[in-house]
Amino acid sequence: MRKKGSDMRALSDWLEAYGESHQNPINQKIHKVAVPGIYLSVVGLIWSIPQLSILGFQLNWVWFAVIPVWVFYFRLSLSVFMMMLGYTLACIGLIWSLEILQLPVLHISMLLFGALWILQFIGHKIEGKKRRFSR
């Protein structure tokens, strides 16, 4: 289903496509952990890019990266946008906390990203279907 005059897929279209290739309970459990974790790791990777200095203010690139994400989810559904807004801010808070604790955000994010993508591929192997969410 598409909104009239819009090229954007409806939320139901996204969920239907996702559901078709995620029937196996083990794959579903893997995705419930891996997908949010991959998002967190991407936030951490972007956070690790040296900050931009504008008129004496330090601005992290993550703020530029999340704007299109938020716009996408806002256009898709207000409730999903609110969830993603909250989750994104929680991710940023966690990454910032790691930085305050002087932990290696880049290395942690890279390790998390790689490990969770391996889990994703294992989940799709268990499922026996190629992923269709990106179509």
Short mmCIF file of the C-alpha atoms (twelve columns), coordinates in Angstrom:
data_MODEL
# 
_entry.id   MODEL 
# 
loop_
_atom_site.group_PDB 
_atom_site.id 
_atom_site.type_symbol 
_atom_site.label_atom_id 
_atom_site.label_alt_id 
_atom_site.label_comp_id 
_atom_site.label_asym_id 
_atom_site.label_seq_id 
_atom_site.Cartn_x 
_atom_site.Cartn_y 
_atom_site.Cartn_z 
_atom_site.pdbx_PDB_model_num 
ATOM 1   C CA . MET A 1   0.000  0.000   0.000  1 
ATOM 2   C CA . ARG A 2   1.311  3.416   -0.917 1 
ATOM 3   C CA . LYS A 3   0.052  6.781   0.096  1 
ATOM 4   C CA . LYS A 4   -1.595 8.577   -2.787 1 
ATOM 5   C CA . GLY A 5   0.946  10.765  -4.550 1 
ATOM 6   C CA . SER A 6   3.837  9.258   -2.619 1 
ATOM 7   C CA . ASP A 7   6.678  7.038   -3.761 1 
ATOM 8   C CA . MET A 8   7.307  5.955   -0.195 1 
ATOM 9   C CA . ARG A 9   6.276  2.480   0.877  1 
ATOM 10  C CA . ALA A 10  3.734  2.246   3.670  1 
ATOM 11  C CA . LEU A 11  4.642  0.789   7.049  1 
ATOM 12  C CA . SER A 12  2.479  -2.255  6.305  1 
ATOM 13  C CA . ASP A 13  4.499  -2.886  3.121  1 
ATOM 14  C CA . TRP A 14  7.770  -2.811  5.048  1 
ATOM 15  C CA . LEU A 15  6.442  -5.116  7.766  1 
ATOM 16  C CA . GLU A 16  4.939  -7.545  5.264  1 
ATOM 17  C CA . ALA A 17  8.210  -7.807  3.325  1 
ATOM 18  C CA . TYR A 18  10.127 -8.254  6.580  1 
ATOM 19  C CA . GLY A 19  7.732  -10.883 7.889  1 
ATOM 20  C CA . GLU A 20  7.922  -13.003 4.735  1 
ATOM 21  C CA . SER A 21  11.615 -13.709 5.225  1 
ATOM 22  C CA . HIS A 22  11.569 -13.952 9.023  1 
ATOM 23  C CA . GLN A 23  9.340  -16.934 9.846  1 
ATOM 24  C CA . ASN A 24  11.785 -19.082 11.816 1 
ATOM 25  C CA . PRO A 25  11.584 -18.402 15.594 1 
ATOM 26  C CA . ILE A 26  15.375 -18.605 16.007 1 
ATOM 27  C CA . ASN A 27  15.915 -16.119 13.181 1 
ATOM 28  C CA . GLN A 28  13.308 -13.817 14.738 1 
ATOM 29  C CA . LYS A 29  15.124 -13.920 18.099 1 
ATOM 30  C CA . ILE A 30  18.469 -13.261 16.424 1 
ATOM 31  C CA . HIS A 31  16.999 -10.247 14.635 1 
ATOM 32  C CA . LYS A 32  15.467 -8.835  17.831 1 
ATOM 33  C CA . VAL A 33  19.007 -8.598  19.210 1 
ATOM 34  C CA . ALA A 34  21.059 -8.018  16.067 1 
ATOM 35  C CA . VAL A 35  19.083 -5.266  14.325 1 
ATOM 36  C CA . PRO A 36  19.002 -2.817  17.272 1 
ATOM 37  C CA . GLY A 37  22.612 -3.727  18.065 1 
ATOM 38  C CA . ILE A 38  23.736 -3.018  14.516 1 
ATOM 39  C CA . TYR A 39  21.986 0.359   14.672 1 
ATOM 40  C CA . LEU A 40  23.783 1.077   17.968 1 
ATOM 41  C CA . SER A 41  27.112 0.070   16.436 1 
ATOM 42  C CA . VAL A 42  26.559 2.343   13.418 1 
ATOM 43  C CA . VAL A 43  25.812 5.229   15.784 1 
ATOM 44  C CA . GLY A 44  29.101 4.400   17.528 1 
ATOM 45  C CA . LEU A 45  31.019 4.247   14.251 1 
ATOM 46  C CA . ILE A 46  29.675 7.631   13.157 1 
ATOM 47  C CA . TRP A 47  30.328 9.032   16.638 1 
ATOM 48  C CA . SER A 48  33.981 8.022   16.198 1 
ATOM 49  C CA . ILE A 49  34.484 10.336  13.215 1 
ATOM 50  C CA . PRO A 50  36.385 13.424  14.436 1 
ATOM 51  C CA . GLN A 51  33.978 16.196  15.362 1 
ATOM 52  C CA . LEU A 52  33.248 19.158  13.158 1 
ATOM 53  C CA . SER A 53  34.198 22.564  14.537 1 
ATOM 54  C CA . ILE A 54  31.781 25.334  13.552 1 
ATOM 55  C CA . LEU A 55  32.321 28.821  14.963 1 
ATOM 56  C CA . GLY A 56  34.046 27.366  18.005 1 
ATOM 57  C CA . PHE A 57  31.360 24.742  18.634 1 
ATOM 58  C CA . GLN A 58  32.129 21.036  18.394 1 
ATOM 59  C CA . LEU A 59  29.441 19.146  16.491 1 
ATOM 60  C CA . ASN A 60  29.389 15.389  16.171 1 
ATOM 61  C CA . TRP A 61  28.626 13.916  12.750 1 
ATOM 62  C CA . VAL A 62  26.043 11.599  14.282 1 
ATOM 63  C CA . TRP A 63  23.591 14.527  14.435 1 
ATOM 64  C CA . PHE A 64  23.841 14.971  10.661 1 
ATOM 65  C CA . ALA A 65  23.410 11.231  10.102 1 
ATOM 66  C CA . VAL A 66  20.279 10.803  12.217 1 
ATOM 67  C CA . ILE A 67  18.295 13.610  10.580 1 
ATOM 68  C CA . PRO A 68  17.501 11.631  7.384  1 
ATOM 69  C CA . VAL A 69  16.727 8.573   9.532  1 
ATOM 70  C CA . TRP A 70  14.271 10.576  11.612 1 
ATOM 71  C CA . VAL A 71  12.697 12.122  8.498  1 
ATOM 72  C CA . PHE A 72  12.246 8.646   6.996  1 
ATOM 73  C CA . TYR A 73  10.522 7.305   10.104 1 
ATOM 74  C CA . PHE A 74  8.443  10.460  10.577 1 
ATOM 75  C CA . ARG A 75  7.080  10.097  7.045  1 
ATOM 76  C CA . LEU A 76  6.446  6.405   7.656  1 
ATOM 77  C CA . SER A 77  4.628  6.594   10.990 1 
ATOM 78  C CA . LEU A 78  4.534  9.024   13.915 1 
ATOM 79  C CA . SER A 79  4.588  6.206   16.479 1 
ATOM 80  C CA . VAL A 80  7.561  4.477   14.819 1 
ATOM 81  C CA . PHE A 81  9.301  7.863   14.565 1 
ATOM 82  C CA . MET A 82  8.836  8.412   18.313 1 
ATOM 83  C CA . MET A 83  10.268 4.968   19.068 1 
ATOM 84  C CA . MET A 84  13.266 5.574   16.792 1 
ATOM 85  C CA . LEU A 85  13.797 9.044   18.236 1 
ATOM 86  C CA . GLY A 86  13.907 7.561   21.731 1 
ATOM 87  C CA . TYR A 87  16.101 4.638   20.716 1 
ATOM 88  C CA . THR A 88  18.510 6.878   18.804 1 
ATOM 89  C CA . LEU A 89  18.856 9.236   21.764 1 
ATOM 90  C CA . ALA A 90  19.431 6.227   24.052 1 
ATOM 91  C CA . CYS A 91  22.137 4.962   21.661 1 
ATOM 92  C CA . ILE A 92  23.796 8.373   21.615 1 
ATOM 93  C CA . GLY A 93  23.629 8.512   25.406 1 
ATOM 94  C CA . LEU A 94  25.227 5.082   25.713 1 
ATOM 95  C CA . ILE A 95  27.981 5.901   23.217 1 
ATOM 96  C CA . TRP A 96  28.638 9.221   24.953 1 
ATOM 97  C CA . SER A 97  28.864 7.363   28.276 1 
ATOM 98  C CA . LEU A 98  31.436 4.983   26.808 1 
ATOM 99  C CA . GLU A 99  33.443 7.977   25.635 1 
ATOM 100 C CA . ILE A 100 33.237 9.620   29.077 1 
ATOM 101 C CA . LEU A 101 34.504 6.350   30.569 1 
ATOM 102 C CA . GLN A 102 37.374 6.569   28.052 1 
ATOM 103 C CA . LEU A 103 36.455 3.251   26.468 1 
ATOM 104 C CA . PRO A 104 37.420 2.668   22.812 1 
ATOM 105 C CA . VAL A 105 34.108 3.521   21.113 1 
ATOM 106 C CA . LEU A 106 35.447 2.831   17.621 1 
ATOM 107 C CA . HIS A 107 36.794 -0.616  18.491 1 
ATOM 108 C CA . ILE A 108 33.708 -1.605  20.476 1 
ATOM 109 C CA . SER A 109 31.453 -0.441  17.635 1 
ATOM 110 C CA . MET A 110 33.477 -2.297  14.998 1 
ATOM 111 C CA . LEU A 111 33.438 -5.507  17.041 1 
ATOM 112 C CA . LEU A 112 29.710 -5.202  17.709 1 
ATOM 113 C CA . PHE A 113 28.961 -4.435  14.055 1 
ATOM 114 C CA . GLY A 114 30.926 -7.431  12.778 1 
ATOM 115 C CA . ALA A 115 29.642 -9.904  15.365 1 
ATOM 116 C CA . LEU A 116 26.015 -8.897  14.910 1 
ATOM 117 C CA . TRP A 117 26.191 -9.071  11.123 1 
ATOM 118 C CA . ILE A 118 27.605 -12.572 11.429 1 
ATOM 119 C CA . LEU A 119 24.594 -13.398 13.613 1 
ATOM 120 C CA . GLN A 120 22.304 -11.900 10.967 1 
ATOM 121 C CA . PHE A 121 23.813 -14.135 8.285  1 
ATOM 122 C CA . ILE A 122 23.463 -17.159 10.561 1 
ATOM 123 C CA . GLY A 123 19.816 -16.244 11.100 1 
ATOM 124 C CA . HIS A 124 19.191 -16.031 7.376  1 
ATOM 125 C CA . LYS A 125 20.970 -19.347 6.852  1 
ATOM 126 C CA . ILE A 126 18.685 -20.914 9.467  1 
ATOM 127 C CA . GLU A 127 15.692 -19.266 7.798  1 
ATOM 128 C CA . GLY A 128 16.701 -20.665 4.432  1 
ATOM 129 C CA . LYS A 129 15.560 -17.545 2.590  1 
ATOM 130 C CA . LYS A 130 17.420 -14.524 1.300  1 
ATOM 131 C CA . ARG A 131 16.608 -11.285 3.031  1 
ATOM 132 C CA . ARG A 132 13.924 -9.246  1.313  1 
ATOM 133 C CA . PHE A 133 13.661 -6.210  3.562  1 
ATOM 134 C CA . SER A 134 15.934 -4.132  1.343  1 
ATOM 135 C CA . ARG A 135 13.975 -4.611  -1.870 1 
# 
